[in-house]
């Protein structure tokens, strides 16, 4: 891996942790399965994916592709169904050594509590309440169209979509007008 300084060397060692459970959200179902599972598989872990109950087909398609690519049975697994009982089974099983979850903070907290007794490693991407700051020296004309796009990407349903905008009081009226024009 390239180092940022010439007299330094960066070494990455991949150590499998064991079985990794990946709970994915409904938005970007294929991307989220791949983003969660590829690093675990590359490190030598087996994976159990629990896709959102609204969008299970992408995960099932990846499982079929993994089978066609020659993955051994049991390396890439998908379980579909109701989230609560499946989540409890995954978090409570001592053979599952790591849990990766993308979703709400409240569900993330519950999963963290459920993972604590078995000391699972956790990777949690929570919230999706992306905040934008507009400071007093901002170029409002340039910011407004970008902010409008960031707030409305896939109808505002992307977890990184701008949800809150904090504007310096000296620029609030100007920003409100520019944003209304950008959204209009």
Secondary structure as GFF3:
##gff-version 3
##sequence-region A 1 184
A	DSSP	beta_strand	19	23	.	.	.	ID=ss1
A	DSSP	alpha_helix	29	42	.	.	.	ID=ss2
A	DSSP	beta_strand	47	50	.	.	.	ID=ss3
A	DSSP	alpha_helix	57	68	.	.	.	ID=ss4
A	DSSP	beta_strand	76	78	.	.	.	ID=ss5
A	DSSP	alpha_helix	83	92	.	.	.	ID=ss6
A	DSSP	beta_strand	96	103	.	.	.	ID=ss7
A	DSSP	alpha_helix	105	116	.	.	.	ID=ss8
A	DSSP	beta_strand	121	126	.	.	.	ID=ss9
A	DSSP	beta_strand	130	134	.	.	.	ID=ss10
A	DSSP	alpha_helix	140	152	.	.	.	ID=ss11
A	DSSP	three_ten_helix	153	156	.	.	.	ID=ss12
A	DSSP	beta_strand	162	167	.	.	.	ID=ss13
A	DSSP	three_ten_helix	169	171	.	.	.	ID=ss14
A	DSSP	alpha_helix	172	183	.	.	.	ID=ss15
###
